Amino acid sequence: MQTIFLRLKYDGSHYRGWQRQNSSPTIQGVLEKALTKLLKQEITIDGSGRTDAGVHALDQCVTFKAHLIMPVENLKFALNKILPIDIYVNEVQIVPNDFHARYSAVGKTYAYKVYTDYERNPFLDRYHFHFPHKLDSESMKSAMAHFIGTYDYRTYMASGSSTKNTTRTIYRFDLDETDESYVFTITGNGFLYNMVRIIVGTVLHVGVGKIAPDQILDIIESKDRNRAKFTPPGNGLYLKNVYYDAQTLNEFVSEMMK
């Protein structure tokens, strides 16, 4: 029995999220079915995290245990041949048996994309949140700086989570503007249920003047979910990177200091 590690990317538009369901297509369900077929044994996979319905991934990571019946270098090709067009495996390798896609991770980066055109654009809607309001970039960047650090982020956890420890560290939070969108990129040691989307919702409210930047710390410290109710939809969210060694994570975070 060996432990296999996969890196994959997917368009989450047509899936009911990551976690397998009996009645709806999910990323986990489709991938397990493909692996079971190829390896001729029942395969159960563990992901680095569960993405919600409509959420995309550029770097989702997976581990599973199996008796390999083909060279590991052939598994990537075989998987991509039978997987749907909206899921693609980037990397396959054998890892130590104590390695786990979720519990071995030391950090993650998410991106969230927003476009603000007055009229809806069907060519952007699947991969961006449509928020037709003028945004104040400087106010948003000022607000984003207050999220960096270690805090109890209970305010920014959606209901339905069983997580007891709600303290997380945010290392970096950036905003990039393109001709068609705003891209928020956030890196931390881990994230609570819907945490990234709720944080972006708060920052957007700063951008339209509903919240002042200097209110952010008070909102975080209140631990009151009612202070941060706005949760943008999943279609603008991307799991961008998963880190498994501190050096790689630190190098990425330190780039903002240059």
DABEL-V260855 format. One record per residue. N is the residue number from 1. PSI is psi in radians with two decimals (999 if undefined). NEAR is the number of other ideal C-beta (glycine too) atoms within 10 Angstrom. Layout:
((N	PSI	NEAR) (N	PSI	NEAR))
This chain:
((1	2.21	7) (2	2.75	13) (3	2.17	17) (4	2.42	21) (5	2.30	20) (6	2.51	22) (7	2.32	20) (8	2.85	23) (9	2.66	17) (10	2.66	24) (11	1.98	16) (12	0.14	27) (13	-0.65	15) (14	0.29	12) (15	2.62	25) (16	0.77	17) (17	-2.88	19) (18	-0.92	24) (19	2.35	13) (20	2.49	18) (21	2.65	12) (22	-0.57	6) (23	-0.17	5) (24	2.62	11) (25	2.36	14) (26	2.82	20) (27	-0.83	27) (28	-0.79	21) (29	-0.79	18) (30	-0.73	18) (31	-0.73	25) (32	-0.69	18) (33	-0.74	15) (34	-0.75	20) (35	-0.72	24) (36	-0.72	14) (37	-0.79	12) (38	-0.72	18) (39	-0.04	18) (40	0.74	10) (41	2.68	12) (42	2.14	9) (43	2.30	18) (44	2.22	12) (45	2.70	20) (46	2.23	14) (47	2.84	23) (48	-0.33	24) (49	2.88	18) (50	2.06	15) (51	2.52	25) (52	3.06	19) (53	2.30	16) (54	-0.18	19) (55	2.52	27) (56	2.88	24) (57	2.35	25) (58	-0.29	17) (59	1.04	18) (60	2.49	28) (61	2.53	26) (62	2.47	22) (63	2.64	20) (64	2.80	19) (65	2.43	14) (66	2.80	20) (67	1.89	9) (68	2.33	14) (69	0.19	10) (70	2.77	11) (71	2.44	7) (72	-0.55	13) (73	-0.32	9) (74	-0.30	12) (75	-0.66	22) (76	-0.86	18) (77	-0.79	11) (78	-0.72	17) (79	-0.85	20) (80	-0.38	16) (81	-0.54	9) (82	-0.21	12) (83	2.70	18) (84	2.81	14) (85	-0.35	7) (86	0.19	15) (87	2.30	20) (88	2.30	15) (89	2.14	21) (90	-0.55	14) (91	2.47	11) (92	2.30	20) (93	2.76	13) (94	2.36	13) (95	2.90	15) (96	2.63	9) (97	-0.36	11) (98	0.05	8) (99	2.40	14) (100	2.31	16) (101	-0.66	23) (102	-0.91	15) (103	-0.29	10) (104	-0.16	18) (105	2.47	17) (106	-0.12	15) (107	2.86	23) (108	2.67	22) (109	2.31	23) (110	2.63	25) (111	2.55	20) (112	2.24	25) (113	2.35	22) (114	2.41	22) (115	2.59	19) (116	0.26	18) (117	2.55	13) (118	-0.73	8) (119	2.53	6) (120	2.48	10) (121	1.91	11) (122	-0.30	6) (123	-0.16	8) (124	-0.42	18) (125	-0.60	14) (126	-0.45	14) (127	0.10	18) (128	2.72	22) (129	2.24	23) (130	1.99	18) (131	1.52	18) (132	1.19	10) (133	2.60	13) (134	2.29	9) (135	2.48	19) (136	1.77	14) (137	-0.72	11) (138	-0.69	11) (139	-0.71	17) (140	-0.76	21) (141	-0.66	16) (142	-0.75	16) (143	-0.73	26) (144	-0.58	23) (145	-0.51	11) (146	-0.30	19) (147	-0.32	20) (148	2.21	17) (149	-3.05	12) (150	2.11	12) (151	2.83	19) (152	1.94	14) (153	0.59	23) (154	-0.61	17) (155	-0.57	23) (156	0.53	28) (157	2.18	21) (158	2.71	14) (159	2.72	7) (160	-0.07	7) (161	2.51	13) (162	0.11	5) (163	2.26	11) (164	-0.72	5) (165	1.91	8) (166	0.26	17) (167	2.25	12) (168	2.77	19) (169	2.19	14) (170	2.14	20) (171	-0.57	19) (172	2.47	20) (173	1.95	21) (174	2.71	15) (175	2.16	19) (176	2.42	11) (177	2.30	10) (178	-3.13	9) (179	-0.47	4) (180	-0.16	13) (181	2.93	17) (182	2.34	24) (183	2.01	16) (184	2.26	23) (185	2.19	17) (186	2.34	25) (187	2.35	23) (188	3.07	25) (189	-0.14	16) (190	2.87	17) (191	2.50	22) (192	3.03	21) (193	2.07	17) (194	0.23	20) (195	-0.79	23) (196	-0.80	24) (197	-0.68	23) (198	-0.69	22) (199	-0.81	30) (200	-0.68	28) (201	-0.73	19) (202	-0.76	26) (203	-0.66	29) (204	-0.65	24) (205	-0.56	18) (206	-0.73	23) (207	-0.48	24) (208	0.10	15) (209	0.17	12) (210	-0.44	12) (211	2.45	20) (212	2.54	12) (213	-0.64	18) (214	0.06	11) (215	-0.18	17) (216	-0.85	21) (217	-0.67	13) (218	-0.69	13) (219	-0.78	17) (220	-0.86	22) (221	-0.30	13) (222	-0.46	14) (223	0.57	15) (224	1.89	13) (225	-0.48	14) (226	-0.28	7) (227	-0.19	16) (228	1.16	21) (229	-0.51	11) (230	2.05	14) (231	1.79	17) (232	2.77	22) (233	2.93	14) (234	-0.37	19) (235	-0.33	21) (236	-0.05	28) (237	2.42	26) (238	2.26	23) (239	1.96	26) (240	-0.75	18) (241	2.55	18) (242	2.29	23) (243	2.40	23) (244	0.03	17) (245	2.50	11) (246	-0.57	10) (247	-0.81	9) (248	-0.74	13) (249	-0.81	23) (250	-0.65	13) (251	-0.70	11) (252	-0.78	16) (253	-0.67	17) (254	-0.27	11) (255	-0.54	9) (256	-0.22	12) (257	-0.19	6) (258	999	4))
